[in-house]
């Protein structure tokens, strides 16, 4: 742990971010200079940004002279509500149930600061394991403790909510869910949503649903969303539910930092109050570009087709040498590697074949196993590969991984 004196002592509770930790673990490695570098490590979309978004951004240059409102322009909130209606069949009030945010990462963190009461004994945030590290950091800096839910490898590493005891649920103030999941790509079915809603009703915690990968999927039916599940279960008030997503993956604009939060009116009102003081207003140029993005679906269909082509090309190469299968959604492969030491395996791949992947253990925490005293990290023996590079690069990387695996 890093020690930061004379500052918020909770900063010392934060773990190094996975990519920071990976840089430490690869210091001194000189990748094979005969091979050009290919990175499958960071989940940063690299497809071209649609021209209609770039044009809208440039046309909105005069917006630089205006302070933006934290609640966003009515036209943006209406565009978001319109997309939710078309995508999920859910009607939202743009004025009271929608808030634009500067990317889902910022909002996932800020939501915890809004809803957590650190003065309540045992304040707890529950999250899946493996998980997106922002959930943990948000919980710790809000003054809560984090409870990591064991996963079920036989169910694509889906969270085993039944493994959480009632005493923990009683202390829980916020539950993070991620569907489609990072890093596994698993999608939560309606029955799982029903179970979580019942627990939320019983114990009063808020559910934050991270859905930033919802538009990259490989089945005929798109992934079920939290608002959609709530409506199907007769919860049209979306009580204790906030859904968060962004344009980064859907529209290939990670640098735009644009997304939205939607759901429970009371939570949206409190979140707006927090964000007003936090200074989280989205710039006018970004708002206009976002309106264009949420209003167009053709570029999303084309983007999804590119990912489907990559996975279709890569999977036949990797399946004979790795424990890997097509995910439900998202652009990651969560692969088991031979030998079990994912850090050594990934370091060797980088050194010998100049391909970067992320060891799965860096995306998870040690949790209690099925027997007392037995702890396990669900990322042990696995790596995460982000198929964000062009098809040719993904195929080249897959070929090198095959060669590396066969050489071991």
C-alpha positions in Angstrom: 0.0 0.0 0.0 1.1 3.6 -0.7 1.3 5.9 2.3 0.1 9.4 1.7 0.7 11.6 4.7 -1.5 14.6 5.8 -4.3 13.8 3.4 -7.6 11.9 3.5 -6.5 8.7 5.3 -8.9 6.6 3.2 -6.6 7.2 0.2 -4.3 4.7 1.8 -6.9 2.0 1.5 -7.0 2.1 -2.3 -5.3 -0.7 -4.2 -3.1 0.2 -7.1 -5.2 0.3 -10.3 -4.8 -2.9 -12.4 -2.9 -1.2 -15.2 -0.6 0.5 -12.7 0.1 -2.8 -11.0 0.7 -4.5 -14.3 3.3 -1.8 -15.2 5.1 -2.6 -12.0 5.0 -6.3 -12.7 6.5 -5.8 -16.2 9.3 -3.4 -15.3 12.5 -4.6 -16.8 10.8 -6.8 -19.5 12.1 -6.0 -23.0 9.5 -7.2 -25.5 10.7 -9.1 -28.5 11.8 -6.3 -30.9 11.3 -8.5 -33.9 7.6 -8.3 -33.4 5.5 -5.2 -33.4 3.5 -4.6 -30.2 -0.1 -5.6 -30.0 -2.1 -4.7 -26.9 -5.2 -6.6 -25.8 -4.8 -5.3 -22.3 -6.9 -2.1 -22.0 -10.6 -2.0 -22.9 -10.3 1.1 -25.0 -12.4 1.1 -28.2 -10.3 1.7 -31.3 -12.9 1.6 -34.1 -13.3 4.9 -35.9 -15.5 7.6 -34.3 -18.7 8.0 -36.5 -18.5 11.1 -38.6 -21.9 12.4 -37.5 -20.6 12.7 -33.9 -17.5 14.5 -35.0 -19.6 16.9 -37.1 -22.0 17.6 -34.3 -19.0 18.3 -32.0 -17.4 20.8 -34.4 -20.7 22.5 -35.1 -21.2 23.1 -31.4 -18.0 25.2 -31.0 -20.0 28.3 -30.0 -21.1 26.4 -26.9 -17.6 27.0 -25.4 -18.8 30.5 -24.4 -21.6 29.2 -22.1 -21.6 27.6 -18.7 -23.4 24.2 -19.0 -26.2 23.3 -16.6 -25.5 20.2 -14.4 -28.9 18.8 -15.3 -28.0 19.0 -19.0 -29.9 20.5 -21.9 -33.6 19.3 -22.2 -32.8 18.1 -25.7 -30.1 15.8 -24.4 -32.3 14.3 -21.7 -35.0 13.8 -24.2 -32.6 12.1 -26.6 -31.5 9.8 -23.9 -35.1 9.0 -22.9 -35.9 8.4 -26.5 -33.1 5.9 -26.8 -34.1 4.0 -23.7 -37.7 3.8 -25.1 -36.5 2.4 -28.4 -33.9 0.0 -26.9 -35.8 -1.3 -23.8 -39.4 -0.3 -24.3 -39.2 1.8 -21.1 -40.7 5.2 -20.8 -38.7 7.7 -18.7 -39.5 11.3 -17.6 -36.5 13.2 -19.1 -36.9 15.9 -16.4 -36.9 13.8 -13.3 -35.5 10.3 -14.2 -32.5 11.1 -16.5 -29.1 12.8 -15.8 -26.3 13.2 -18.3 -22.9 12.2 -16.8 -19.3 12.6 -17.8 -18.9 8.9 -18.6 -20.1 6.0 -16.5 -16.9 5.7 -14.6 -17.3 9.2 -13.0 -20.9 8.5 -12.2 -20.3 5.1 -10.7 -17.9 6.7 -8.3 -20.0 9.8 -7.5 -23.2 7.7 -6.9 -21.5 6.0 -3.9 -20.6 9.4 -2.4 -24.3 10.4 -2.8 -26.0 7.4 -1.2 -23.6 6.0 1.4 -24.1 7.1 5.0 -20.7 6.3 6.6 -22.2 7.0 10.1 -24.3 3.9 10.0 -22.6 0.9 11.7 -20.9 -1.4 9.3 -21.8 0.6 6.1 -21.2 -1.9 3.3 -21.0 -1.9 -0.5 -21.5 -5.2 -2.2 -19.9 -5.9 -5.6 -19.2 -9.0 -7.8 -15.8 -10.6 -7.9 -14.0 -10.2 -10.4 -15.1 -6.6 -10.8 -14.4 -3.1 -12.1 -12.1 -1.5 -9.6 -14.1 1.8 -9.5 -16.7 0.0 -7.3 -14.1 -0.7 -4.6 -12.5 2.7 -4.7 -15.9 4.4 -4.6 -17.0 2.4 -1.5 -13.8 3.0 0.4 -13.7 6.7 -0.2 -17.4 7.0 0.7 -16.5 5.5 4.1 -17.9 2.0 3.6 -16.4 -1.4 3.6 -16.5 -3.6 0.5 -18.0 -7.1 0.4 -16.9 -9.2 -2.6 -19.4 -11.7 -3.8 -18.0 -15.2 -4.7 -18.5 -16.2 -8.3 -19.6 -19.4 -9.9 -17.1 -20.5 -12.6 -19.6 -23.1 -14.0 -22.0 -20.2 -14.7 -19.5 -18.0 -16.6 -18.2 -16.6 -13.3 -21.6 -15.0 -12.5 -22.0 -13.6 -9.0 -23.3 -16.1 -6.4 -25.7 -13.8 -4.6 -26.9 -16.7 -2.4 -23.4 -16.8 -0.9 -24.0 -13.5 0.8 -25.5 -13.9 4.3 -28.4 -12.0 5.7 -26.3 -10.1 8.2 -24.2 -8.6 5.3 -27.3 -7.7 3.3 -28.7 -6.0 6.3 -25.6 -3.7 6.5 -25.5 -3.1 2.7 -26.3 0.4 1.5 -25.2 0.0 -2.2 -25.0 -3.0 -4.5 -23.0 -2.7 -7.8 -23.9 -5.0 -10.6 -22.4 -5.2 -14.0 -24.3 -6.7 -16.9 -22.9 -7.5 -19.4 -20.1 -8.1 -17.0 -16.5 -6.9 -17.0 -14.4 -9.1 -17.4 -16.6 -12.1 -18.1 -19.2 -10.8 -20.5 -22.0 -12.6 -18.5 -25.5 -11.1 -18.7 -27.9 -11.2 -15.8 -31.2 -13.0 -16.5 -34.6 -11.8 -15.2 -34.7 -14.3 -12.4 -31.4 -12.9 -11.0 -32.8 -9.3 -11.2 -35.9 -10.5 -9.3 -33.8 -11.9 -6.6 -31.8 -8.7 -6.2 -35.0 -6.5 -6.2 -36.4 -8.7 -3.4 -33.3 -8.2 -1.4 -33.3 -4.5 -2.0 -36.9 -4.3 -0.8 -36.1 -6.2 2.3 -32.9 -4.4 3.3 -33.3 -1.0 1.6 -30.1 -0.8 -0.4 -29.6 0.9 -3.7 -28.8 -1.0 -6.8 -26.3 0.6 -9.3 -26.4 -1.2 -12.6 -23.3 -0.7 -14.8 -24.4 -1.4 -18.4 -21.7 0.2 -20.5 -21.2 -2.9 -22.6 -24.9 -3.4 -23.4 -24.7 -2.8 -27.2 -21.9 -5.2 -28.0 -23.4 -8.7 -28.0 -23.3 -12.0 -29.9 -26.7 -13.5 -29.4 -29.8 -12.7 -31.4 -31.5 -11.0 -28.4 -29.9 -7.9 -26.9 -28.9 -8.1 -23.2 -31.6 -7.4 -20.7 -31.2 -4.1 -18.9 -32.0 -3.1 -15.3 -34.8 -0.7 -16.2 -36.3 -3.3 -18.6 -36.1 -6.0 -15.9 -37.8 -3.7 -13.3 -40.6 -2.8 -15.6 -41.2 -6.5 -16.5 -41.4 -7.2 -12.8 -44.0 -4.5 -12.1 -41.5 -2.0 -10.7 -42.1 0.9 -13.1 -41.2 3.4 -10.3 -37.6 1.9 -10.5 -37.4 2.2 -6.7 -33.8 2.0 -5.4 -32.5 1.4 -8.9 -30.0 3.6 -10.9 -28.8 2.4 -14.3 -25.6 3.9 -15.7 -24.2 3.6 -19.2 -22.1 5.6 -21.7 -21.3 6.2 -25.3 -17.7 5.1 -25.1 -18.1 1.5 -26.2 -21.4 1.9 -28.0 -20.3 4.7 -30.3 -16.4 4.5 -30.1 -16.0 7.8 -28.3 -14.1 7.1 -25.1 -12.6 10.5 -25.2 -16.0 12.2 -25.3 -16.7 11.2 -21.7 -20.5 11.1 -22.1 -23.1 8.8 -20.6 -26.2 9.0 -18.4 -27.7 7.8 -15.2 -31.4 7.0 -15.0 -34.0 5.5 -12.6 -35.5 6.3 -9.2 -36.7 9.9 -9.2 -35.7 10.4 -5.5 -32.2 9.1 -6.2 -31.9 11.2 -9.3 -32.9 14.3 -7.4 -30.2 13.6 -4.7 -27.6 12.8 -7.4 -28.3 16.0 -9.2 -27.8 17.9 -5.9 -24.4 16.2 -5.3 -23.3 16.7 -8.9 -24.2 20.4 -8.7 -21.7 20.9 -5.9 -19.2 18.5 -7.3 -19.0 20.5 -10.6 -19.9 17.6 -12.9 -21.7 19.5 -15.7 -21.2 18.2 -19.2 -19.9 20.7 -21.7 -22.3 22.1 -24.4 -20.2 20.7 -27.2 -20.2 17.2 -25.7 -24.0 17.5 -25.1 -24.7 18.3 -28.8 -22.4 15.4 -30.0 -24.2 13.1 -27.5 -27.6 14.0 -28.9 -26.4 13.0 -32.3 -25.0 9.7 -31.0 -28.0 8.7 -29.0 -30.2 9.5 -32.0 -28.5 7.2 -34.5 -28.4 3.4 -34.4 -26.8 2.6 -37.8 -23.3 3.2 -36.5 -24.0 1.0 -33.5 -25.1 -1.9 -35.7 -21.9 -1.5 -37.8 -19.8 -1.4 -34.7 -21.4 -4.6 -33.3 -20.8 -6.3 -36.7 -17.0 -5.5 -36.4 -16.8 -7.1 -33.0 -18.7 -10.2 -34.1 -16.3 -10.6 -37.0 -13.3 -10.4 -34.7 -14.6 -12.9 -32.3 -15.7 -15.3 -35.1 -12.2 -15.1 -36.5 -10.2 -15.4 -33.2 -12.2 -18.0 -31.3 -11.4 -21.1 -33.5 -7.7 -20.2 -33.1 -7.7 -19.8 -29.3 -10.1 -22.5 -28.2 -7.7 -25.4 -28.8 -5.0 -23.9 -26.6 -7.0 -21.9 -23.9 -10.0 -22.5 -21.8 -12.2 -19.9 -23.5 -15.7 -19.5 -24.8 -17.8 -16.9 -26.6 -19.2 -14.4 -24.0 -22.8 -13.3 -23.9 -21.7 -9.7 -24.6 -18.9 -7.1 -24.2 -15.6 -7.2 -26.0 -13.5 -9.3 -23.6 -12.4 -12.9 -23.5 -12.0 -14.3 -20.0 -9.6 -17.2 -20.7 -8.1 -19.9 -18.6 -4.4 -20.4 -19.3 -2.3 -23.6 -19.0 -0.1 -23.9 -15.9 -2.3 -21.7 -13.7 0.2 -18.8 -13.1 -1.5 -16.1 -15.0 1.1 -13.4 -14.1 4.1 -15.5 -15.2 2.2 -16.5 -18.3 1.3 -12.9 -19.3 4.8 -11.7 -18.6 6.2 -14.5 -20.9 3.8 -13.6 -23.6 4.8 -10.0 -23.5 8.6 -10.8 -23.5 8.6 -13.4 -26.2 5.7 -12.4 -28.5 5.1 -8.7 -27.7 1.4 -9.2 -26.9 -0.1 -7.5 -23.8 -3.0 -9.1 -21.9 -4.1 -8.4 -18.3 -3.7 -11.1 -15.6 -7.1 -12.0 -14.2 -6.0 -11.8 -10.6 -5.5 -8.0 -10.9 -9.2 -7.7 -11.5 -10.3 -9.6 -8.4 -9.7 -10.0 -4.7 -9.0 -12.9 -2.4 -12.3 -14.1 -0.9 -13.2 -16.9 1.5 -13.5 -20.2 -0.1 -16.0 -23.0 0.6 -14.0 -24.2 3.5 -12.9 -22.2 6.6 -9.5 -20.7 6.1 -9.4 -21.3 2.4 -9.2 -18.1 0.4 -9.2 -17.8 -3.4 -8.9 -15.2 -6.1 -11.3 -16.0 -8.9 -8.9 -14.4 -11.4 -6.2 -16.9 -10.7 -5.2 -18.9 -13.8 -7.1 -16.6 -16.1 -6.3 -13.6 -18.4 -8.5 -10.9 -19.8 -8.1 -10.1 -23.5 -9.8 -7.0 -25.0 -10.5 -7.5 -28.7 -10.5 -3.8 -29.4 -7.8 -3.7 -32.0 -8.5 -4.1 -35.8 -9.4 -7.6 -37.0 -5.9 -8.1 -38.5 -4.2 -7.2 -35.2 -6.5 -9.5 -33.2 -5.8 -12.4 -35.6 -2.0 -11.7 -35.4 -2.2 -11.6 -31.6 -4.2 -14.8 -31.5 -1.6 -16.5 -33.7 1.2 -15.5 -31.4 -0.8 -16.7 -28.4 -1.2 -20.1 -30.0 2.5 -20.2 -30.7 3.4 -19.2 -27.2 1.0 -21.7 -25.6 2.3 -24.5 -27.8 5.9 -23.7 -26.8 5.2 -24.1 -23.1 
